[in-house]
C-alpha cells in the first residue's frame, strides 16, 4: 500500500480538472433549477432582477457542488476507502454530478416540480456513489469489504427500502380493487402484518436449523421477494378481479394468499440476520439494535422516496420494479458476501457452531417479554393510527400525510433502536426504571401533541403540522428504545437467539395487528378524537406500569415510578376536557378559526369526521376537514352551485335509472329525486355518518322516497361487485382531486368501469374540482365531452338536446307538487338561463392537449403529479424571454 506522500501527485492531477469541471456543472444545474421554478410560476420578461437571480443561482449551485464533493471525498478518505483507492473514486464520483444536468431538460419543455425532480436526482446520485465505493477498490480490498458484517448491515438497509415501497404500493393496488372503506383497509393492513409475523417465526426456525447457511437463507429471501415484486401488480389485479364477489372470508383468504409469500420472506430476514450477526458480536442488544436500526431507517427513507419521488416521477409499476431491483441487487451482493467470506477463509458456521454465549444472565422472564412486546406493539400502532387520523383531518386528506407520518415514525424508531444498542453495550444490567421512564415521557408528549398543535395552528397554519410531525419523531424515538432492550435482556438461552427473537417479533406484530382491529374498527365508532387521545395516553402509562410491576425494578424505584404514573394519569384525565375544547375547529380552520361560526354538529366514526358549520346561504358540510358541499337546493341562491345538478336536463333526454356516488349533504340526492323522469335512484356512500348528518336536515325526505336506495360501500367496489347494473346517468360529485386515494374514482380504469355500467346513450357526469387533467382523461375514454362550470359530462352519444327539449325537461323538476322553476320570478329567469346554457363539444380539443396528464391507477396523476407538466419547447424557458403580448 502506497503512502499518502506517494499519492499526492495523483490526487493533485485528479483535482485539477475537477476545479474546472465541477463548478461548471453546478452552475448549470443551479441556473436550470431556478429557470424551471420561474417557468412553473409563469413569469415572463427579462430584466436586471431576473438576470441577477439567474447568476446568483448559478453561483449557489457551483458552491453546493464543490462543498458536496469536498465532504464526500473527505468522508470516503477518512472512513471508507484506503488512500490508494481515492484517485479512482474521485474520478468516478465527479462523473456522477452530470446527473444534475438533467434539470436542463426544462429548456426542452419538461416542466417539473423542483422539489420532486431534485430529490429524485439526489436519490439516484447517492445510490450511484454507494456503488462506486467498491468499484474503486482492488480485488483483495473488495473481498475484505464484501466479507465485512458492516456490508450486511448496509444491505439490510436497502432491503428495508424495498419492503416499505412494496407495502405502500401493494396497499394502494389492493385498496383500488377491494375499496378504501375502513373494512377493506383494516383487512389489508392486518393481513400484511400477520404475514410478517409468521415470517418472523419461520425465520427463527430456519436460523436454528441451518445456522451455517444464514447468508444463503437471506439471499434466498431477497431474491424470491424481488422475483415476486416483478410480477406482483399484474398478479394482484388478476386475483382481485376474480375474487371481488366473494364474502369477507373469501376476500381475506385471497389477500392472504397473495401476500403470504412475500410477507413471509420479508418477515424472516430479521431473525436470520440477527442470528448471523450475533455469532460475531455475541451481544443480542447490539445485533438486534444495529439491524433493527438499519432496516427501519431504510423503511423510513422509503416512505419519503415513494411519496415524494417514485410516485411523482414513476408511478406504481416502476416503483415496484425499483423495489424489486433493490431486492435483486441485495441478493447479488449477499452472494458476493458469501463468496468473499469463503475466499478469505472466514467461515460463518465455525462461529455459529460455538456454544451460544450471552453478555448477561437472563434478566427478564420470556413470557413477560412476549406480553410487553405485544402491548408496546399495540400502543405504538394505535398512536400511529391516531397521528395519521389527526393530521389527515388537519390537512384535509393530503395524499402524502400517511407516508410522511409513517416515515417520521419509522425514523424515530430507528434512532431509538440505535440508542438502545449503545445503552445495552454500555450497561450489562437491565433498568426497568429507564424503560418505564421512557414510556412515561412518551405518554406525556403524545397527550400534549395534538392540543398544542391545534393551538399553534391558530397562530400560524404551518406551525401546527410541524409540531405534530416533531412529536411523532419524539414519541417514536422513545418507543423505539423498547424492542432491542426487551430482546437483549429477554432472549431465552434455551431457544437460541434467532428463535427467541422471532417469537418476540411475532408478539410485537400481533399487538400491532390489534391497533387497526380494536382502535380503528371498534373504538373510533365509540369515542371522539380527544377521547381516543386520552385512551392512547393512559394505555402508554399502563404499559409503563406493566414494566414496573412485571420486571425487576428496585423497590424505591418501583414506588417512585408508580407514583409518577398515577399523577400523570390523573393529570391527563383532569386536563382532557380543557384540551379537547374546540379541538376539531382549531385543527380544521387553524388561524382562520375566529372568522368562522360554531359547528352545528359533529359526526365522528371509524370512517371519518364530518363537521357542519352554520351559514345563512345553507349550512356547510365538511368531510375530514375539507369542504364537501352545502345544504341548499335553490338554484337562485346557488351557494353550492346546485344549478349543476339541474343541468342534467340538458345532458340526457329521459334518464330513468340514475346512480349517485357520494351522498354528502343530500342536496344533490334531493334534486335528483325531484326529477319526475327518474324511476330508480341508487346512492352509494362510503361513510354512514353522512346519512346521520342528513337525517337532521330538510334533505332527510330523500330517505322516505321509495325510488331511492342507499348503499354504504366504496363506489368503485360497488360497481365491481354489481356488473349487471346499468344506468342512464351516473353522477359523481367527487371530492378534491388532490385528496388521498381519489385516483380510484378519477382514473381511466374507473371511467372504463363506469362506461360498462351505462346504457346506450348514457352519461357520466362528475366534478373536475378545477383540474383540467380530469376532463382530458374523460376525453381519452369517451368520444363526447362537454363542461358545466367545473363538471364534465362524458358519453358515447353526442349532447344534442335542443333548447326546447331542455326547457321541457326543466319543468319536470317538481317538489311538494309544484314545478321548481315556476315557484317565483327569479326561478323562472334561472330556468331560462339553464335552458340556454352553452354546451360546446370539447372532446377533440381536450384529447389533443399534450400538456395534460391522463390519470391512471398507475400514475396517480391527480394526487402526485400536479406539479409535473410536459409541454411544447416554445413554452419552456423560451417563454420567459418572449416579448410581452407575444
N, C-alpha and C positions, 0 to 999 in steps of 0.2 A: 504494500500500500504506500502510495507516494505521500510525501509530507505536504503540509499546507503551503510551505515556501515554494516547492516544486510546482504546485498547481496555480500559483499566482499568475504566470503569463497566460495560461489557458483561460482563466477566469477573466482576465483583462481583455483578451481577444474576443471572448464571448460577449462581454458587456458593451464593447464599442458599438456594434450595430444596434444593440438594444436601445442605446441612448437616442438614436435617430428614429428607430422603427416604432417603439412602443408609444412615445409621445404623439406621433402622427396618428396611430390607431386610436389612442384615447381621445385626441382632439376631434377626429372624425366621428367617433361614437357619441361624444358629448354634444356636438352640433346636431347630429341626427336625432338624438333623443329630444332636444329642445324643439327642433323643427316639427317633429311628429306631434309633440304636445300642442304647439301653436296651430298646426293644421287641424287637429281634432277640435280645438276651441273655435275654429272658424275665423281666425284673424286674417285680414288681408292688408297688403300695402307695406312697402319697405320704408323704413325711416331710421334715423340715427339710433333710436332706442332699441329697435329690433336688431339692428346690426351689432350693437354693443352687447346685447344679451347673447347673441349667437357666439361672439368672440369669447365672452366670459364662460359660456357653456363648454366651448372647446378647451379653454384653459383648465377648467374644473375637470373635464374628462381626462385630459392628459395627466393632471396631477393625481387623480384617483388611480389610474393605471400604473403609474410609476410607484406610487405608495403600495399598491397591492402586490406588484412584482417584488418590491423590496421585502415586504412582510413574508410572502410565501417562500421566497428564496432563503431568507434568514431562518424561518421555521424548519424548512427542509434540511438545511445545513446543520441546524442545532440539534434536531431530534430524530430525523428520519433517514437521512442519506449520508454515506461516507463522503469525504472530500473529493475523492476521485470521480464520483458519480455526478457531482454538481454541474460541470460544464454541459454534459449531455442533457441533464434535466432542464437546465435553463434554456437551452436551445428549443427543446420540445415545449416547455412552458410558454416561451414567448410566442410560439405559433398559435397557442390556444386563444390569445387575445383577438385573433381575427374573427372569432365568433361575434364579437361586439359590433363588427361592421354590418351584421345583418340588420341593424337598426336603420341603415341607409336605404333599405327597401321601401321606406316611406316615400322616397322620391319617385318610385315607380308606381305608387298608388296603393300600397299596402298600409292601410290606416289602422293602427293598433293602439290599444290602451297601454301606455308606457309601463305601468306597474306590472301587468301580466307578462308583457314582452321582455322586459329587462329581467324579471325574476326567472323566467324560463331560460334565458341565456345564461344567467348566473348559475342555475342548477346544472345545466349541461357543462359549463365551464368547470365547475367543481368536480363533476364526475370524470371528465377527461383528464384533469390534473391528478386525480387519485389513481387513474390507470397509468398515467405517465410515470409515477413514482417507481413501480417495479421495473418498468421498461428501461429506466436509467441505470439499472444495476447490472453488474456482470452476473454470470450464471451461479457461481458459488454464493454470492451475496443474495441473489434472488432466492436460492434454495433455503438460505437461512431465514429470510423474511417470510417466505411461504410456510415454513415449518413452525413459525412462532405462534404462540397462543393469542397474542395480540391481533394477529391477522384474522383468526377465527372470530374474535370479538367484532372486528370491522365488518366481517361478512354477516354476522348476526344482525348488525345494524341495518345492512342493506336488505336482509330478509324481513326485518320489521317494516321497512318502507313498502315492500311488495305486499305484505299481508294486509296492511291498512288500506292500500289502494284497492285491493280486491274487495275488502269489506264494504267500503263506501260505494263502489261501483256495482257490485252484485246486489246490494240492498236497493239501490235505485232501480235496477232492472226488475227485481222481484216486486217492488212496490208498483211499478208500471203494469206488471202482469196481474198481481193479486190485490192491488188497491193500496191507497195511502190512508185508509181509515185505521183507527187505532188498533183494531183487532188484528189486521194484517201486519202492521208494523211490529206489534208486540210478538206475534208468532215468528216473524223472520228473525228478529233480534235474538229471541230466546233460543231458537234452533241453532243459530250461528254460534252462540256462546256454548251451548250444550255440546256441539261438535268439538269445540276447542277443549272442553273439559274431558271428554272421552279420549281425545288425542293425547292429553297430558298423562292419563292413566296408561295408554298404550306405550307412550314414550318411556315411562318409568319401567314398565315390564321389559321392553326391549333393551334398555340400558343395563338392566340387571342380568338379562340372559346373554347378551352379546357385548360384554364390556371391552373386548378387544376390537370391536368394529364400529365404534361410536362415530368417527368422522364419516365412515361409509354410510351409516344409517342417516346421518344428517344430509349427506349428498343425495341419497335416495329420496328423502322427504322433499328437498328443494327441487330436484329435477322433476319429480312427478307432479308437484304443485305447479311448476312452470308449464308443463305439458297440458295440464288441465286448464290452466289460465288461458292458453291459446284458443281452446275450443269452448271456453266457458259461456260466453254470451249467447252464441247461437244455440248451445245446448240448453241453457236456462229458458230461453224463449220457446224452444221446441217443446220441452216438457211442460212449461206453464200453459201453452196453448191447448195441450191435451188433458190437463187436469183442472182447468178453471171451473168446470161444472161440478167437481167433487165437493163433498161436505167438508167441514172443518178438519176432521181427522184425516181424510184423504189428502187434503192440501198440505197438512202438516207433514204427513209421510212423504209426499212428493218433494217438499222443500228439504226435508232431512236427507232424502235420497240424493238430491242434487248436491247438497253442501257437505255431506258426511265425509267424502274422500278428502277434499282439500282442507276442511277444518280439522280432521283427524291428523293429517300430515303437519299442518301448522302448529297444532297444539302439542305434538310430540317433540318438537325441536328443542324446547326449553329444558325438559329433564335430560334429554340426550346430551346436550352441550354442557349443562351444569355438571353432569357426571364426568364428562371428559376433562373439564377444567379442574374439577375437584381432585382428580387424580394427580394433578401437578401442584395446585396450591394447597391442598389438604386443609381447606378452610371453607366451610359451607357459606358463611356470610359473604366472603369475598367473591366466591364463584357465582352465587345467586345474584348478589348486588351488581356485579360487573355485567353479567349477561342480561339481567332484567333492565339495567340502565341502558345498555346498547340497543336492545330490541325495542324498548319503549320509546327511546329517543328517535329511533328510525320511524316508528309508527307516528310519533308526534310530527316529525318532519313531513311525513307523507300526507297528513291532514292538510297542511298548507300547500304542499306541492299539488295535491289533487284539486283543491278548490280554487287556488289562485293561478295555477299554471296549466295542468293537464286538462282539466275540464274546459278551460278557456281556449286553449290553443289546439287541443287534440280531440276531445270527446271521449265517450265511454270505451269504444273498442280499442283505440290507440292507447288509452290509459291502461287497460288491462294487458295489452301487449307489452307495454313498458314494464309493468309489474312482472309479467312472465319472463321478459328479458333479464330483469333483476334476479329472478329465481335461477334461471339457467346459467347466468354469469356466476352467481354464488356457487352453484353446483360445480361448474368448471374449475373455479378457484379452490373449492374444497378438495376436488380431485387432485389439483396441483399441490395442495397442502399434504394430502396423504402420500403422494409420490415423493415430495420433498422430505417428509418425515422418514420414509423408508430409505431414501438415498443418503441421509445423514445419520442413519442408524439410531434414530430416536424412536424407539418402538413404543407407541402409546400403551399397548396392552401390558408391557412389563410394569409400568407404574400402576395401572389399574388393578393388576392381579395381586398387588401387595395388600396386606390386611388394611381395612378401612380405618383410617386414623381421624380423630376429631380433635380440635383445639380446646375442647371443653367437655365437661361432663354434661349429659343431657339435662338441661335446666328446666324444661317445660314438658309436661305430660302430653303425649302425642294427641289424645282425644281433645284436650284443651286447645291445642294449636289448631286442630281442624275446626273447632267451634269458632274460635276467634277469627280465623281466616274467612269463614263463611259470613260471619256477622259484619266484618270490616268490608267484605265484598259487597254486601247488600247496602251498607251505609254509603260507600263510595259511589256505586252506580245510581242510587237514589239521589244523591247530591248532584251527580252529573245530569240526570234527567231533569231535575228542577232548575239547574243552571240554564239548560237549553230552553226549558219552558218559559222562564222569566225573560231571557234575552230575546227569544223569538217574539214574545209579546211586545217587548220594548222596541224592537227594530221593525215590527210589522211583518216578520216572517222572511227576513233576508236569507237567501239560499246558502250563504257561506257561514251562517251562525253555527250550525251543527259542526261543521268541520273545524272552525276556529276554536270553539269551546272544547271539543274533543282533543284538538291539537295541544292547546294550553294545558288541559287536564293531564294528558299523557306526558307532556314536557315536565310538569310539576312532579308527577310520579317518578319519572326518570331521574330528576335531580334528587328526589327523596331517596331513591334506591342507591344512588352514588354516595350520598351522605351516610346511609345505613351501612354501606360497605366499609367506609372509613371508621364508623362507630364500632363495628364488630371487630375490626382489625386492631383498634386501639384499646379495646376492653374485652377481656375474656369472661366477664361476668354479666349476667342478664340484669337489666334495670327496668323492672316493671313500672317504676315511678316515672322514668323518662318516657316510656311508651304511652302511659296514661296521660302524662302532661302534654304530649304532642297532640293527642286526641282532644283534650280539653281546649287547647288553643284553637285547634281546627274547628271545633263546635262554635266557639265564640266568634271567630272570623266569619264562619258560614252564616250564623244568625244575623250578624250585622250587615252582611254584604248587600243583600237586596234592598233593605230600607235605606242604607247610606247611599247606594247607587241611585235610588229614586229621588232622594233629596238633592244629590249633586246634579242630577239631570235637570232639575228645575232651575239651577244656576247657569249651567251650560250643557247643552244636549250631549256632547261627546264625553263629558266628564263621567257621566253615569255609567256608560258602557265600558269605559276604560277601567273604572274602579271595579266593576263586576268581573272583567277579564283578569285583572290583577288578583282579585280574591280567589278566582278559580285556580290560579297558579299557586297561591299560598296554601290553600286547603289541600290541593292535590300533592304538594310537596310534603306536607305533614302526614297525609295518608300513605304516601309512597314509602315512608320510613318503615311501615309495619311489616310488609311482606318479607323482605330479606331478614329482618331481625327475628321474626317468628320462625323462618326457615332455619336460620343459623342455630338458634337455641332450642328448636323443637324437632330437628331431624332425628329420626329413630335409628340408632346404630344397628339394630337387628334387621331392619328392612333395607338399609343402604341409602345412599344419597339420592339416586335417581328415583327409586320407588317412593321414598318418603316425600320428596319434593312433588312428585306427580299427584299424590293424594292431597297435599296442602294446596296445590294449584287448583285441583279439581274442586275442593271445598270452597275456595275463593270464588271460582266461577259459578258454582251452584248458588252461593249467596248473591252473586251479581245477577244471576238469572231471575232471582226473586224481585229485583228492582223493577223491571218492566211488568212483571206479573202482578205484584202486590201494589207498589206505589203508583204505577201508571194505570193499570187496568181496574184497580179497586178503589184506592184511596183518593184519586183525583176526581172520582164521582161523588165523594163524600165530603171532602174538605176543600176549603179555598186555598189560594196561593199562600196567604200568610199563615194559615193553619198547617199547611204542609211544610212550610219553612220552620215552624216551631217543632213539628214532629221530627224532621230530619236532625234538628239541633239536639233535641232530647235523646234521640237514638244514638247520636255520636257520643253524648255524655254517658249513656247506658253502656256503650261499647267500652269506654274508658273504665267504667265501674267493673265490668267483667274482667278486664285486665288486672285490676287491683285485687279482686276477690278470688280469681282462679289461678293466679300465677304468684310465684314467690316475690313478696314485697315486704320489707321491714315493717314492723307493727306501727312505728311512728309515721313512716311514710304512707302507710295504708290509711291511717286515721286522717292525716292532713289532706290526702288526695280525695278521700270520700267527702270530707267536709267541704272542700273546694267544689266538688261536683254538685253537692246539694245546694250550695249558694248560687252556683252558676245556673243550675236548672230552675231554681225558684225565681231568680232574676229574669231569666228568659220568659217564664210564664207571666210574670208581673208586667214586663215591658211589651208583651205581644200585642195587647190592644192599642198601645201607643204607636208602635212602629207600623202596625197594619192600617192605621188611619190614612185614608186617601192613597193607599199604596198603588193601586192599579191606575188611578188618574195620573199620579206623578210619573209612573213608568210609561204611560201612553202619551200624555201631552207634553211632558218634560217642561222646558222653560216657557211653554205657552199655556200652562195649566190655569193661570189666573184669568185668562181671557175666555175660558170655556165654562159652560154651565155644568151643574152637577149631573151625575148619572141618574137616569130614571130607574134603571135596574141593571143587574149584572147576572149573567148565567155562566156558571163555571162547571165544566165536566171534563172527563178524560179526553174528549175530542177537541177541546179548546176553550177559549174565554170569549164570551160575547158581551159587549157593553153597549148600552143605549143611552144616548145623550139627548136631552130635550132641545127642541128648536121650533120657532114659530112657523117654519115652512115644512114641517114634518120631522119627527124625531129621527136622529141619525143612528144607524146601527153599525157597529164595528165588529169585525171578526179577528180575534187575536191581534188587536191593536191597530188594525188597518180599516179604513173606510170601506163599507160593504153595502151602502145604499141608504135610502130613507123610507119612512112610512108615508108615502104620498102616491095617489093615483090620479091627481088632477093635472092634465096636460097644459093648463094655463099657468099654474104655479111652476110646474116642471123643474122643481128643485133637484130632482134626481134624474132628470132627462127621461122621464117616463114616456114622453112622446115617442121615443124609440120603440117602445112596446106597441103602441098604437099603429106604428108603421108596418106591422105585419099585414095590414090591409092592402099594402102596395106590393107585397112580395109573393103572395100566393092567392089564387082565385077563391079557393074554398078549403082551407085546412080543417080537416075533421079530427084527425088524431095528432096530438101535439105532445112532445116530450120537453120538459123544462129541467135542466140540470142546475141545481142550486136554488134553494128556497129564499135565503136571506130574510128580508123584511116581509116577504109575501106579497109585496106590491105588484110585481110582475105576474105572479100567480093569480091575483085578484083581477087584473086587467084581462089576462087570457081567459079566465073563467067567465068574464062578462061578454065574450065574443060568441055570438049565437051559433056560428057555423061549427064551432068546436064541440064534438060529441064525446071525446075522451081526452083527459089531460093527466098525464103521468108526471110526477115530480120526484126527482132523485136528489136527496140531500145527504151529505156526509156526516153532518153534526146534528144530532137530535135536539140540541139546545136551541136551534133556530125555531123549531116548531114550538117550543116552550115560550120563546120570546113573542112569536106571532100570536099565540093564544091569548095574550093580554093586550091585544091591539084590535083596531077595527077590521084588520085583514083576517081575523080569525074565521070570518064567514067562509073562507075557501075550504075549510075542513068539513063544512056541512054540505058542500056541493057533491052530489052523487057521481058527477062525472070525474071528480078529482081523486086520484090515488097517490099516496105519498110513500116512497120507499127510502129507508135510511141506509145508504150504501155509497161506496165510491162510484162516481159516474162512469168512469172507464170500465171498471169491473162489472157494473150492472149491464152495460152494453155487451160486454164479452159474454156474460152469462145468460143473455136473452137474445140470441141471434135471430129469432123468428119475429121479434117485434119490429114493425115498420111504421113510419110516421110521415105525415105530410110536412110537418115543421118540427125542427129541433132547435130549441133556444138555449143558449148558454151565456148567462151574464157573469162571465168569469171574473175572478179577482185579478189584481195587477199582474202584469206579465213577468215581473221580476221576483215574484214570491217563490218560496221553496216548493218544488215538485209540480209547479204549474205547467211544466213542459208536457206532462201526461195528458193534458186536455187542450194543448195547442199544436202538437206536433203533426207532421204529415201522416204518421201511423194512426193517430187518433182520428184525423179527418177522414182517412180511408175507412176507418171503422164506422164513423158517422154516416158516410156515404152509403155504406152497405145497409144501413137501417132506414134509409129514406125511400119512400115510394117514388115512382116515376114523377118527375117534376117537383120533388120535394126540395125543401130549402133548409139550409143550416145557417142560423142567424146568431152571431156571437160577438163578444166585446173584444176589441183590439187593445183597449186601455192606452191608446195613443202610440203603439209600436207598429211602424209600417211593415216590419218583417212578418207580422201575423197575417196581414192582408196578402202579402207576397206568397206566403205559404198556402193560403186558400186558393190563390190563382194557379198554383202548381198542382192542385188536386182537382179543382172544379173548373169547368170551361167558362162559367159565367160568374162574375163577382160585381156587386155594387156596394156602396158605402152609405150608411146613415149615421151622421155625426162620427162617433168613434166605433160604431158597429159595422161589421161587414156581413152581407148576405151572400151565400155561395150556393150554386145549384147547377145541375146538368141541363136545365132548361133556361131559356132567356127570361129576363124580367121585363115583360111586355104588356103589363096591365095598363089600360087606358085611364085617363083622368076620371071618366065617368064610372069605370069599374071600381076605382079606388074610393070615390065618394060614396058609392053604394055600399062598399064593404065597411066604411067608417060608420054607417048607420046601423050596423049590426052589433056595435058595442052598446049593450043595454045593462043598466044597473038599477035595481029596485023598480023594474018595469018601465023605465024611461030611457030613451036613447041618450047616450053620454054627450054627444055633440049637438044636442038640441036643448040642453038644460039652461043655457044662458047665451047672451050675445057674444061674450068672449069665447065660449066654447064653439059656437058656430064659426066664428072667424078662424079659430085654431084648426077646426076641421078642414076649412078651405085651404089653409096653408099646408096641412099634411097631404091633402089630395093633390096639390100641385108641386109637391117636393120633387126636385130633380134627382133622377137616379141614373146617371151615365154609366155605361159599361166600362169597367176598369181592368178586366182580367188580362187583356193583351198587354196593356201598359205596365201592369204590375209584374207580369211574367218576364218582361224584357229588362227589368231593372237589375243591373249587375252589382249594385251597392248594398243589396239586402240579403239577409240570410233566409233560407228556407228551413224552418225549425223542424228538427227531427228528434226522436228519442235519443239518438246517439250524441248529437252536438249540443243539445240543451241550450240553444242559442238565446232564447228569451231570458234565461236565468243568468248565464255566464258570459255571453258574448256581446252584451250591449255596447261595449267599448271597442269592439273589433269590427272593422269595415274593410271591404275590398271595393275599390272604385277605379275609375279611369285615371291614367297617369296625369292627364292635364288637371285633375283635381287634387293632385298630390301637393308637393311643396311648390309646384308651379303656380298654384292658386294664390299662394302667399304674395307672389311678386307680380300678380296681374294688376293692370290698371284699374282703378275704381270704376265700377259700372261695366267692366268687360265681362 
